[in-house]
Amino acid sequence: MAATETALSTITNSSTAVSTGIKAFVLAHPVGVAIVGGAIVGAGTYWLMNKYLKKNEEPAPAAA
């Protein structure tokens, strides 16, 4: 039983280490950075387009 428990413990620790390594790789990968950067650029463009293309309401001329 002890050998089986040791083997299972080793497998669990190894899979946890691999999982952590994969997560770190995915988070630091350039594709992730490109996606985040693209989302920021897209949001900024959307905001600027709304700001500058919105119709400016002119005040009504005063009645004389």
Contacts in CASP RR format, 6 or more apart in sequence:
PFRMAT RR
TARGET T0000
AUTHOR 0000-0000-0000
METHOD contacts of the structure
MODEL  1
MAATETALSTITNSSTAVSTGIKAFVLAHPVGVAIVGGAIVGAGTYWLMN
KYLKKNEEPAPAAA
26 32 0 8 1.000
END
